[in-house]
């Protein structure tokens, strides 16, 4: 399970986490240590993101139905809240600076490889 920027031909993360039955344990780990390098967290459906309890900033993209980025938040700080765009199908959280490192921008198409 990986996440790629199809537009830029870059790998955003070699491992894609989802909030499934291990939600409490995954969330506790991310709050304490941040999202590990090489990982991404896919949250769907998603009406908002809050970083209350997190110790590290995160990069966030909201995706539309066509998996195109419709909103970007770079280095979104801890203890904040943001609403998703109304047409968003979900949000992808990444380690801080990952969007800059991969030259990811608004309008890019993202491929989520979910098993």
C-alpha positions in Angstrom: 0.0 0.0 0.0 1.6 3.2 -1.2 0.7 6.8 -2.2 2.1 8.4 -5.3 1.8 11.8 -7.0 0.9 10.8 -10.6 1.3 14.3 -11.9 4.9 14.7 -10.7 5.9 11.0 -10.8 6.9 11.1 -7.1 6.4 8.8 -4.2 4.7 10.5 -1.3 4.9 7.5 0.9 5.8 3.8 0.6 3.3 2.8 3.3 -0.3 4.1 3.4 -2.1 3.7 6.8 -5.9 3.9 7.1 -8.0 4.3 10.2 -9.5 0.9 10.6 -9.9 -1.4 13.6 -6.5 -0.2 15.0 -7.7 3.4 15.0 -7.0 4.1 18.7 -3.5 2.6 18.6 -2.6 4.3 15.3 -3.9 7.7 16.5 -2.0 7.4 19.8 1.3 6.6 18.0 0.8 9.5 15.5 -0.1 11.9 18.3 3.0 11.0 20.3 5.6 10.6 17.5 4.1 12.2 14.4 3.7 10.4 11.0 6.9 8.4 10.3 9.0 9.2 7.2 7.8 7.2 4.3 4.2 6.9 5.6 0.9 8.6 4.9 -2.4 8.4 6.7 -5.6 8.2 4.6 -8.8 9.4 6.3 -12.1 8.8 4.5 -14.7 10.0 4.8 -13.4 13.2 6.3 -15.2 16.4 7.1 -12.5 18.0 9.1 -8.9 17.5 10.5 -7.9 18.4 14.0 -4.4 18.1 15.3 -5.2 18.4 19.0 -2.9 16.2 21.0 -0.3 16.0 18.2 3.3 17.1 19.0 4.5 17.6 15.4 3.1 19.5 12.4 1.8 17.5 9.4 1.3 18.2 5.7 -2.4 17.6 4.6 -4.1 17.3 1.2 -7.8 17.0 0.6 -8.7 15.0 -2.5 -11.7 15.3 -4.8 -13.5 12.3 -6.4 -11.0 12.3 -9.2 -8.2 12.1 -6.6 -7.1 15.6 -7.6 -5.8 17.8 -4.7 -8.4 20.4 -3.9 -6.8 21.9 -0.8 -3.2 21.9 0.6 -2.0 22.6 4.1 1.8 22.6 4.5 3.2 22.1 8.0 -0.2 22.3 9.6 0.5 23.0 13.3 -0.5 21.0 16.4 -3.7 22.0 18.3 -5.5 23.3 15.2 -8.7 22.5 13.2 -9.6 22.8 9.5 -12.7 21.9 7.7 -12.6 19.8 4.5 -13.8 21.3 1.2 -17.4 20.2 0.5 -16.3 18.2 -2.5 -13.6 16.4 -0.6 -13.7 12.5 -0.4 -10.9 12.3 2.1 -7.7 13.7 3.5 -4.1 12.5 3.3 -1.8 13.4 6.2 2.0 13.2 5.6 5.1 14.0 7.5 5.9 17.7 7.6 7.7 19.1 4.5 6.8 16.0 2.4 4.7 18.1 0.0 7.6 20.5 -0.6 10.2 17.6 -0.9 8.1 16.1 -3.7 7.0 19.3 -5.4 3.3 18.5 -4.8 0.8 21.3 -5.6 -2.9 22.0 -5.8 -4.4 20.2 -8.8 -2.0 17.3 -8.8 -3.5 13.8 -9.1 -2.7 11.3 -6.3 -2.8 7.5 -6.5 -3.7 5.7 -3.4 -2.8 2.0 -3.4 -5.0 0.5 -0.8 -5.3 -3.3 -0.4 
